[in-house]
């Protein structure tokens, strides 16, 4: 059983060490003001003039200077079976988590993040990058998106789906990471409805759709709260 280190009735911005801009940090904090760092993400936050309320990880990448500055807010988890993202995500209890600094760096780290989204499907976590917002889809999801928007799907295991409002419907397709995937689909109606047979499908949207994604999860009223 995981012990909660950070609790929020609204959203948490979780910063990783993969690099992110001040603009992306500001976008995330406007929606999820509580700030947490995963290991070396603390260094990046401090360089951008922000201080996390907690730092969680195995502390193999955070600098000694940052550790000294953030004394009293350090929560080491020494086991090496999981990543710092996994350690932080399972230690946060919040309505949702916006994760920045976890995409666009090493491919193996990025894959581990996607694996953790499925492993912790009870957490509502959206990964924000320079171009995309990625999240694990629930069994049913309704999205309001501009016609022509990009909507990509990537299965993390065998899963089937149904859709309305996409150029290439999902009906009758058996998705699998080793078989058919669903990248680069296109929105053809203002409202897109998706249904899946299992909690195994990642949705990848343009980063500008992060508020749309939060609204689809019924989180509009808790943003910034």
Buried (B, 14 or more C-beta within 10 A) or exposed (E): EEEEBBEBEBBBBBBBBBBBEEEBBEBBBBBBBBBBBBBBBBBBBBEBEBBBBBBBBBBEBBEEEBBEEBEEBBBEBEEEEBBBBBBBBBBBBBBBBBBBBBBBBEEEBBEBBBBBBBBBBEBBBBBBBEEBBBBBBBEEBEBBBEEEBBBBBBBBEBBBBBBBBBEEBBEEBEBBBEEEBBEEBBBBEEEBBBBBBBBBBBBBBBBBBBBBBBBBBEBEEBBEE
